[in-house]
Amino acid sequence: MIGYLKGSVIHKKGRELYILVREIGYRVRVGEKLAVTLRQGDEAELWIHTHVREDQLDLYGFNIPNELALSIVGTREVAQIEKAVQNADVAFFQSVPGVGKKGAQKIIVDLKGKMIVGRDLDLSGEGDGEVAEALTQFGFSRIEVIGAVTKIDTSLPVEAQVREGLKLLGKRK
């Protein structure tokens, strides 16, 4: 399975980039932000989600490893994600670009035991509760989250704070 690519953008068509890596061209679908940022001739370094179906294989590229998860968090409220996990709502997760039926099922199974459903996360003033709650949804312990939240710039939008928290927590693993 392909998990990372580094190469030159040799062609660009909408949100599809063709990345040349050691004389092999990979077609990678990216989000709007990357599609605007990267141009033909640029060096691209992407974390890849390989999506396999019976009849096709698609590659989705992201700047950071957890960006697929962030695309879910960034477009949905935490309460919506909790409800979708509780109800095993596969269609909810399939509505996120790059997530198919099996991927949606895996997300539900992975998050099922890690959700803090119906309980407010009180960090006694240690950062934004919504950010802390989102980070705990990814399976990090309360202690890890408290440590990360204290280092996050709270003037950033919530989505950016979650992204920063994931970066900080990802470095610890």
C-alpha positions in Angstrom: 0.0 0.0 0.0 1.3 3.5 -0.9 1.6 5.7 2.2 3.9 8.5 1.1 5.2 10.1 -2.1 7.8 12.6 -2.9 8.4 13.8 -6.4 7.7 16.5 -9.1 4.2 17.6 -10.2 4.3 16.9 -13.9 0.7 17.6 -14.7 -2.3 19.1 -12.9 -6.0 18.7 -13.8 -8.4 20.3 -11.3 -7.8 18.5 -8.0 -5.8 15.8 -9.5 -2.0 15.9 -9.5 0.3 13.7 -11.4 3.4 13.1 -9.4 6.6 11.8 -11.0 8.5 9.6 -8.5 11.6 7.7 -10.0 10.1 7.6 -13.5 6.7 6.4 -12.3 3.7 8.8 -12.5 1.1 8.6 -9.8 -2.3 10.2 -10.1 -3.1 11.7 -6.7 -6.4 13.4 -5.7 -5.9 16.3 -3.3 -8.0 18.8 -1.4 -8.8 22.3 -2.7 -6.0 24.0 -0.7 -3.3 21.7 -2.1 -4.7 21.9 -5.6 -4.3 25.7 -5.5 -0.9 25.6 -3.8 0.9 23.1 -5.9 1.8 23.9 -9.6 3.3 22.0 -12.4 7.1 21.7 -11.8 6.8 22.0 -8.0 8.3 19.4 -5.7 5.5 17.6 -3.8 5.8 15.7 -0.6 2.5 14.0 0.3 1.2 11.5 2.8 -1.1 9.2 0.9 -4.3 7.4 1.7 -4.6 4.4 -0.7 -8.3 3.7 -1.3 -8.9 0.3 -2.8 -12.1 -1.0 -4.3 -12.9 -4.0 -6.4 -12.8 -2.0 -9.6 -10.4 0.8 -8.8 -7.5 2.1 -6.8 -7.3 5.8 -5.9 -4.6 7.8 -4.1 -5.5 10.8 -1.9 -2.7 13.1 -0.9 -2.4 15.2 2.3 0.2 17.6 3.8 0.3 15.8 7.1 -0.5 12.2 8.0 -3.6 13.1 10.1 -5.2 15.4 7.5 -7.7 12.8 6.4 -9.0 12.8 9.9 -8.9 16.6 9.9 -11.0 16.7 6.8 -13.7 14.9 8.7 -13.3 17.1 11.8 -12.9 20.3 9.8 -16.2 19.8 7.9 -18.3 18.3 10.8 -19.2 19.2 14.3 -17.8 16.9 17.1 -21.4 16.1 18.2 -22.2 15.0 14.6 -19.2 12.7 14.5 -20.2 11.2 17.9 -23.7 10.6 16.7 -22.5 9.0 13.5 -20.2 6.7 15.4 -23.0 5.8 17.9 -25.4 5.1 15.1 -22.8 3.3 12.9 -23.8 5.8 10.1 -21.5 4.7 7.3 -23.1 7.2 4.8 -22.0 10.1 7.1 -18.3 9.2 6.8 -18.7 8.3 3.1 -19.7 11.9 2.5 -16.1 13.0 3.2 -13.9 13.0 0.0 -11.6 10.0 0.0 -13.6 7.8 2.4 -15.4 4.8 0.9 -17.7 2.2 2.6 -14.9 0.1 4.0 -13.0 3.2 5.2 -16.2 4.6 6.9 -16.7 1.2 8.6 -13.1 1.2 9.8 -13.5 4.7 11.2 -16.6 3.7 13.1 -15.0 0.6 14.5 -11.8 2.5 15.5 -13.7 5.3 17.2 -16.4 3.3 18.8 -14.4 2.5 22.0 -12.6 5.9 22.1 -15.6 8.3 22.2 -16.3 10.3 25.3 -20.0 10.5 24.5 -22.3 12.7 26.6 -19.5 13.9 28.9 -18.0 17.3 28.9 -14.2 17.4 29.0 -13.3 19.9 31.7 -9.7 20.9 31.6 -10.0 23.6 34.3 -9.2 26.4 31.9 -6.5 24.5 30.1 -7.4 25.6 26.6 -10.5 25.3 24.6 -12.8 22.4 25.6 -13.9 21.8 22.0 -10.3 21.4 20.9 -9.5 19.1 23.8 -12.6 17.0 23.1 -11.7 16.7 19.4 -8.2 15.5 20.3 -9.5 12.9 22.7 -11.7 11.6 19.9 -8.5 10.5 18.1 -7.7 8.3 21.0 -5.2 10.4 22.9 -5.3 10.3 26.7 -6.6 13.2 28.8 -3.0 13.8 30.1 -1.6 13.9 26.6 -4.3 16.3 25.5 -3.8 18.6 28.4 -0.1 18.8 27.6 -0.7 19.6 24.0 -3.6 22.0 24.5 -1.4 24.2 26.8 1.0 24.7 23.9 -1.6 25.6 21.2 -2.2 29.2 20.2 -5.8 29.8 21.3 -6.2 32.8 18.9 -6.3 30.3 16.0 -9.7 29.0 14.7 -10.8 25.7 16.3 -9.9 23.7 13.2 -6.4 25.1 13.2 -6.0 24.4 16.9 -7.0 20.8 16.4 -4.5 20.5 13.5 -1.8 22.0 15.7 -2.7 19.6 18.6 -2.5 16.6 16.2 0.9 17.7 15.1 2.1 18.1 18.7 0.6 14.7 19.7 1.9 13.0 16.6 5.5 13.9 17.5 5.2 12.0 20.8 4.4 8.7 19.2 
